[in-house]
Amino acid sequence: MCYNIIEGRHHQGCDCFEAMGTTRHDCGMANCVFSAAHPPVKACPTHHLCNKYMTLPAKKAIRSSPYKCAPCAARIRESERILVQA
C-alpha cells in the first residue's frame, strides 16, 4: 500500500517531531487507488475491491536538534515559573 513520508526535524531533548514537508511512496500496485499504476476510477472494473486506504505515514528526520522544541521548552519554563512563585 502507498504511504506518506513526513520529512522534518527531530528534537532529541523532548523526542518531538516537527513536520517540514511531505512526499508519497508509490507501492506500484494496480489495485491501490493512490498508486500511479491504478487505472482511472471510471476505467477500473473492480474499483469496489481496490485499496482505498494508505498505511500509516513514515517519519524521516532530515534535521536533528539536541534541544527541546519551542512548545516543550516554553511549557517547562512556565512550570518552573509557577513553582518559584508558590
Secondary structure, 3 states (H helix, E strand, C coil): CCEEEEEEEEECCCCEEEEEEEEEECCCCCCECCCCCCCCHHHCCCHHHCECCCCCCEEEEEEEECCCCHHHHHHHHHHHHHHHHC
